Amino acid sequence: MHEASLVRQLLDQVRRLADAERAQMVDCVEIELGPLSGVEAELVASAFRDQRAEFGWRQTELVIQEVPLIAECPDCGSRFEIVAFDFSCPRGCAARVRVVQGDGCILKRVALQVADESSEESGGPT
């Protein structure tokens, strides 16, 4: 399953970020998925639920933003949503356009619980 390996890579990336920030917990991971990402949102969510415990994050929430496929015309500069996989400018300028959104899986935000350094130095509340 492609989604399982994608989620493993995502969780590894979040782990590196959490370690760098000395986070105690990861509350939420937010990703953006587009129609050309090559993965199914429900399968990503399922793989995330299955794998998050391995990282010690049983309660970590995954938020998936499904975004539309957006392209830009190189001739007129207009941006538009790709409908029915028609990759041509709706103004008739160009038969080829550049995809600017919706072709990937992007880590957008990670919410971390980070200890207050003054609490750590003083031993924290007891």
CORMO-V111078 format. One record per residue. SS is DSSP state (h for helix, s for strand, l for the rest). PSI is psi in whole degrees, 0 to 359 (none if undefined). OMEGA is omega as a letter, one per 40 degrees, with the letter a starting at -180 (999 if undefined). Layout:
{{SS:PSI:OMEGA} {SS:PSI:OMEGA}}
This chain:
{{l:120:i} {h:322:a} {h:323:a} {h:317:i} {h:326:i} {h:315:i} {h:321:i} {h:314:i} {h:320:i} {h:313:a} {h:325:i} {h:318:i} {h:317:i} {h:320:i} {h:315:i} {h:318:i} {h:314:a} {h:319:i} {h:317:a} {h:326:a} {l:0:a} {l:45:a} {s:143:i} {s:331:a} {s:151:i} {s:114:a} {s:318:a} {s:142:i} {s:126:a} {s:128:i} {s:161:i} {s:128:i} {s:134:i} {s:168:a} {l:335:i} {l:16:a} {l:337:a} {l:9:i} {l:156:i} {l:130:a} {h:316:a} {h:325:i} {h:325:i} {h:314:a} {h:319:i} {h:314:i} {h:323:i} {h:314:i} {h:321:a} {h:325:a} {h:340:a} {h:328:a} {h:329:i} {h:337:a} {h:1:a} {l:21:a} {l:57:a} {l:331:a} {l:1:a} {l:130:a} {s:142:i} {s:125:i} {s:123:a} {s:119:i} {s:115:i} {s:120:a} {s:153:i} {l:165:i} {l:116:a} {s:138:i} {s:164:i} {s:136:i} {s:128:i} {l:341:a} {l:308:a} {l:348:i} {l:2:a} {l:149:i} {s:142:a} {s:158:i} {s:135:i} {l:124:i} {l:134:i} {l:33:i} {l:37:i} {l:103:a} {l:42:i} {l:153:a} {l:131:i} {l:344:i} {l:357:i} {l:12:a} {l:310:a} {l:145:i} {l:342:i} {l:138:a} {s:170:a} {s:125:i} {s:128:a} {s:351:i} {s:145:i} {l:12:a} {l:18:a} {l:182:i} {s:115:a} {s:130:i} {s:116:a} {s:321:a} {s:145:i} {s:125:i} {s:119:a} {s:150:i} {s:113:a} {s:133:a} {l:144:i} {l:122:a} {h:327:i} {h:328:i} {h:320:i} {h:316:a} {h:325:a} {l:3:a} {l:350:i} {l:172:i} {l:149:i} {l:none:999}}
